[in-house]
Structure formats: C-alpha cells, structure tokens
Amino acid sequence: MPVITVDWWAGYDHERRRALIKELTATVSQVADCPAEAVTVIVRDVEKTHWGKGGRPASDG
C-alpha cells in the first residue's frame, strides 16, 4: 500500500489537486503493480513564507 506525500505551495485550486491525485495514483499503481485503491495520496499546502530555498523564504521572490 504505497503512500505518497506531496508538499506544495498553498493556492492551487481543487481541480489541480484532483488532477495531481489522479495522475500520481495512476502512475504509482502501474509501477507498483497494485490496485489504485491501495494508493494513498496526501497533499499538504505550505505557505511560501514557510518554505525556504537557497537560504531565503520562497515568498521573497
């Protein structure tokens, strides 16, 4: 039973989240040779002020 966790910036709408879950589930199901029902996807929204890259918050630009 694969579990996939995705951290992405907050602000994506429900349709993009739905598409992400659908595509990840299909791909992992195929690669792991397991039913889609066995795949769990957890999507966490992270504010850009809480996300750092290159030593700076992503909100800086």
Secondary structure, 3 states (H helix, E strand, C coil): CCEEEEEEECCCCHHHHHHHHHHHHHHHHHHHCCCHHHCEEEEEEECHHHCEECCEEHHHC
